[in-house]
Amino acid sequence: MSTTIELTDGGAPVSAVPAEGGEIRCGDLVRIFATDGVEVQALQGLTLSVDPGEIVAVVGASGSGKSTLLTILSGLDTPTGGSAVVAGTDLLTMGHAERVRYQRSTVGFVWQQTSRNLLPYLTASENVRLPLELASRGSSLSRRDRARRVEALLELLEVGHVAGRRPGEMSGGEQQRTAIAVAVANSPRVLLADEPTGELDEATSVEVLEALRGVNRETGVTTLIVTHDPTVSEHVARTIQIRDGRTSTETLRRTETDEHGEARHVSEEFAVVDRVGRLQLPQDFVHALDLRDRVRLALEPDHVGVWPAAPQSLVEPVETGPGTDELGRRKTEEDR
Ligand SMILES: Nc1ncnc2c1ncn2[C@@H]1O[C@H](COP(=O)(O)OP(=O)(O)OP(=O)(O)O)[C@@H](O)[C@H]1O
């Protein structure tokens, strides 16, 4: 079967609730900002599912909607449409009290600006202790247990040596690793990191990404890292690419052992197909074949072929009439 499709999709978003059981589930998430009468669609039907305990990176160019997504997942902004459920909390319908509880104990955050993560007049220990004390009314942790937990978290993040220092007396990497300890102090179910390495050099970025991976492994906290840095995919098993406010491709990374017993990393890229069959072709594929406006498709037994559409003059006129459907295909007995 062969047909031609428009590359631009002007269709209205169709509800797509992602698989049950995901710790983070977004279905056809839409966020429209209206300023001075101009509308910007920052998210245009984004679908995303992250399993409990998974560590996933969301990567995209500037303006692709990464921060908008994270601001919604952190409960600081409400989407215009679609669905977003994190650790069982429906982010579209939660009330004020639930929002406070959600931000205080369900999710932990690490932001790009180190100054947003840590209070400058408190030491590393005091910064980590603060969320524990704020939550202590409903918690069974004694004062001594809280002190032990602070120490254990700083050790886990390998920043025990800066316990008594204020942020201004630490390196950027030490500040971000302390910020991760603060974010997971109350054992949140989900850890959200927005460009956590944005202000760091390459070597320090690697340390911070490995620290996030270590915390994910040790505590099982579901972790979502949003960044423009494509090298993040070397530190996580799954990288989701977003383009124009939608998930476009996913890169899965796994370790294989070859016939000589040597471990090697294998990455595979997949296009994301939503519930109604929409997918985005990778940008380099589009450029390589100069695909624009519309493409020709063919359904083969085990794959779908995509070709640049031939100029109109070369396209054979389709047969239409009572014996054919709207695409010129011959009607079957069932159609009739
Ligand atoms: N409050 C707002 N009002 C109007 N438009 C906004 C607002 N916030 C974001 N946008 C627009 O939405 C789109 C997505 O922005 P967003 O900040 O989510 O992208 P991003 O991928 O995080 O980019 P960057 O990596 O540069 O931070 C952009 O076109 C941006 O200009």
The ligand as a MOL file (V3000), in Angstrom:
LIG
                    3D

  0  0  0     0  0            999 V3000
M  V30 BEGIN CTAB
M  V30 COUNTS 31 33 0 0 0
M  V30 BEGIN ATOM
M  V30 1 N 6.2590 32.1570 30.7120 0
M  V30 2 C 6.3360 32.1060 29.3800 0
M  V30 3 N 5.6500 32.9790 28.6140 0
M  V30 4 C 5.7050 32.9130 27.2610 0
M  V30 5 N 6.4150 31.9870 26.5680 0
M  V30 6 C 7.1390 31.1010 27.2760 0
M  V30 7 C 7.1460 31.1040 28.7170 0
M  V30 8 N 7.9410 30.0950 29.1400 0
M  V30 9 C 8.4170 29.4990 28.0300 0
M  V30 10 N 7.9390 30.1020 26.9070 0
M  V30 11 C 8.2040 29.7130 25.5120 0
M  V30 12 O 7.9340 28.3270 25.3830 0
M  V30 13 C 8.9140 27.6790 24.5610 0
M  V30 14 C 9.5950 26.5730 25.3450 0
M  V30 15 O 10.3680 27.1710 26.3930 0
M  V30 16 P 11.2100 26.3350 27.4520 0
M  V30 17 O 11.8380 27.3150 28.3990 0
M  V30 18 O 10.3750 25.2750 28.0320 0
M  V30 19 O 12.3220 25.6790 26.5250 0
M  V30 20 P 13.7010 24.9650 26.9500 0
M  V30 21 O 13.8070 23.7630 26.0990 0
M  V30 22 O 13.7650 24.7750 28.4170 0
M  V30 23 O 14.7690 26.0450 26.4990 0
M  V30 24 P 16.1760 26.4320 27.2010 0
M  V30 25 O 17.0730 25.2210 27.0570 0
M  V30 26 O 16.6630 27.5930 26.3880 0
M  V30 27 O 15.8760 26.7720 28.6290 0
M  V30 28 C 9.8530 28.7840 24.0870 0
M  V30 29 O 9.3960 29.2140 22.8280 0
M  V30 30 C 9.6730 29.8720 25.1330 0
M  V30 31 O 9.9200 31.1330 24.5660 0
M  V30 END ATOM
M  V30 BEGIN BOND
M  V30 1 1 1 2
M  V30 2 1 2 3
M  V30 3 2 2 7
M  V30 4 2 3 4
M  V30 5 1 4 5
M  V30 6 2 5 6
M  V30 7 1 6 7
M  V30 8 1 6 10
M  V30 9 1 7 8
M  V30 10 2 8 9
M  V30 11 1 9 10
M  V30 12 1 10 11
M  V30 13 1 11 12
M  V30 14 1 11 30
M  V30 15 1 12 13
M  V30 16 1 13 14
M  V30 17 1 13 28
M  V30 18 1 14 15
M  V30 19 1 15 16
M  V30 20 2 16 17
M  V30 21 1 16 18
M  V30 22 1 16 19
M  V30 23 1 19 20
M  V30 24 2 20 21
M  V30 25 1 20 22
M  V30 26 1 20 23
M  V30 27 1 23 24
M  V30 28 2 24 25
M  V30 29 1 24 26
M  V30 30 1 24 27
M  V30 31 1 28 29
M  V30 32 1 28 30
M  V30 33 1 30 31
M  V30 END BOND
M  V30 END CTAB
M  END
